[in-house]
Amino acid sequence: MQTIGERLEEARKRQGISLREAADATKIRGEFLDAMENDSMEIPLQEVYRRGFLINYSKFLKIDPVKILTDYDALQMGRSKSSKHGRGEYLGHMELPEKEVLTDAPDLSTRNYQKTKSEAVDWEPYLKAALFFGGVVLVIAILVLIVRLILPGSSPQVNPELQESGSATGTATGSELAAIAEEEITLIALDDVTVTVTQISDSRLLFTGTLAKGETKTVKKRGAVRIGYTEGDYLLLQEGEQKYKIGKPGVGTITRE
């Protein structure tokens, strides 16, 4: 059975398209396309961008993007399960120290003190119980991580170093969020660009997708939002009658109140 990368590469070569031509047409860097065709999804971007690249490249090569994403999710789940199995084996082979048996103690004064095996403290049940509960906690933590990775619509993780100072970090309650006036912000694509908009107060993903050159997208928000993009030079923001340039080329994020 062909891998995802093999299907992408075969479809591109069958159409007589070079990697450079594909990169120019999709606005995805050539090294990212090469990585996908080699089944290496360790692209230094957020998960939402990797999935967006797979969708755009599949559409460009006239491959069903739903099938590609399904196989990609199955691959990621398989890797997570393999990692969990490896950790379980490690715990299963942990050796416990042998119980110490105290031999007869020498005579003291007129009494003969002897501490036998039955009088020694048996730590084995406590160690086994601690090992069992530790393993349970580890498995639960791994399962929670897997669910967060594979659930659709999960909000992307943003590198704290890319956040601008003054961004909100708390999570608003329903009543607090309702008290914030709803506003609109419009995204304007100067060229093809992938964008995500996350509402900071409740970490809700308001928009994610690729805008074609000249396309606009109006997003309704309450309070500050974090905007991620694959190319800052290709994106304008409009609030009311005022338009703003990102002013940062390449991949990054900004925060707008």
C-alpha positions, -999 to +999 in steps of 0.1 A: +000+000+000+014+034-010+022+059+017+009+095+017+042+108+004+044+083-024+009+092-036+017+129-036+050+124-055+034+099-080+006+123-088+030+153-093+053+134-116+024+119-135+014+154-144+049+164-153+051+191-126+084+199-108+087+207-071+095+243-080+064+246-102+043+231-074+057+255-048+050+285-071+015+274-077+005+264-042+026+292-024+040+264-002+078+263+003+096+237-018+113+221+013+078+216+029+065+199-002+096+177-004+092+168+033+056+157+027+065+136-003+092+119+018+066+111+046+083+135+070+057+158+085+082+172+110+076+207+095+085+234+120+049+248+120+018+244+140-004+214+133-032+235+117-007+246+090+005+211+083-031+200+077-037+231+056-007+223+034-018+187+029-053+199+019-040+225-006-013+203-021-039+174-025-063+197-043-036+210-065-026+175-075-063+165-079-062+140-051-091+136-026-080+157+004-104+140+027-087+106+021-053+121+026-063+137+059-079+105+071-047+085+064-026+113+080-048+112+112-045+074+113-007+076+109-004+101+138-027+079+160-005+049+153+027+067+163+011+078+196-001+043+204+034+029+196+049+054+220+025+045+247+032+007+242+070+013+245+066+032+278+043+004+292+070-022+285+096-002+303+074+000+334+066-037+332+103-047+334+112-026+364+128-049+390+120-046+427+147-050+453+148-082+473+135-081+508+161-078+535+160-106+560+176-097+594+195-125+610+200-131+647+213-101+666+240-106+692+231-109+729+227-076+747+230-076+785+209-106+798+184-106+769+188-122+735+174-099+708+165-117+676+147-101+646+133-127+624+120-125+588+084-123+601+093-092+622+110-073+593+089-047+574+077-060+541+078-031+516+069-052+485+031-045+485+037-008+489+062-007+460+038-027+438+009-004+446+030+028+439+042+013+406+006+004+396-009+038+403+021+055+387+015+035+355-022+043+355-015+081+358+010+079+330-014+061+307-042+086+314-018+115+307-009+099+273-045+093+264-054+129+272-026+141+250-037+118+221-073+131+223-061+167+222-040+160+192-066+142+171-098+161+180-109+184+151-112+220+157-087+220+186-070+254+190-034+256+177-006+260+202+011+294+198+048+298+205+050+322+235+080+339+221+059+351+191+032+367+213+032+404+215+034+420+250+000+429+266-019+398+252-046+384+274-039+351+291-070+344+311-102+325+301-134+345+304-166+330+318-198+329+297-212+360+314-180+379+311-177+371+274-213+381+267-205+415+283-178+422+257-191+440+226-189+421+194-166+436+167-155+427+132-121+424+117-115+418+080-086+397+066-074+408+031-051+385+011-025+403-011-014+368-022-022+332-012-018+330+026-029+306+053-045+323+084-058+313+118-078+336+141-082+326+178-103+345+204-080+349+234-106+352+261-120+317+256-093+302+232-120+296+205-108+292+169-128+317+149-113+310+115-087+288+099-080+284+061-061+296+031-072+329+014-064+333-023-050+365-037-076+393-035-099+373-012-113+388+020-127+372+051-147+391+078-145+375+113-167+385+143-149+386+176-153+396+212-122+412+227-086+405+217-077+378+190-044+361+181-038+360+143-014+334+129-001+335+093+023+318+069+034+350+052+030+384+069+037+404+037+006+388+020-019+399+047-037+431+055-061+437+084-091+461+083-110+474+113-137+498+104-123+521+077-087+516+089-063+491+072-031+478+088-001+461+074+014+431+093+049+444+087+065+410+095+076+388+065+073+350+069+055+329+095+043+346+127+015+357+149+001+390+161-024+401+187-052+426+180-075+441+207 
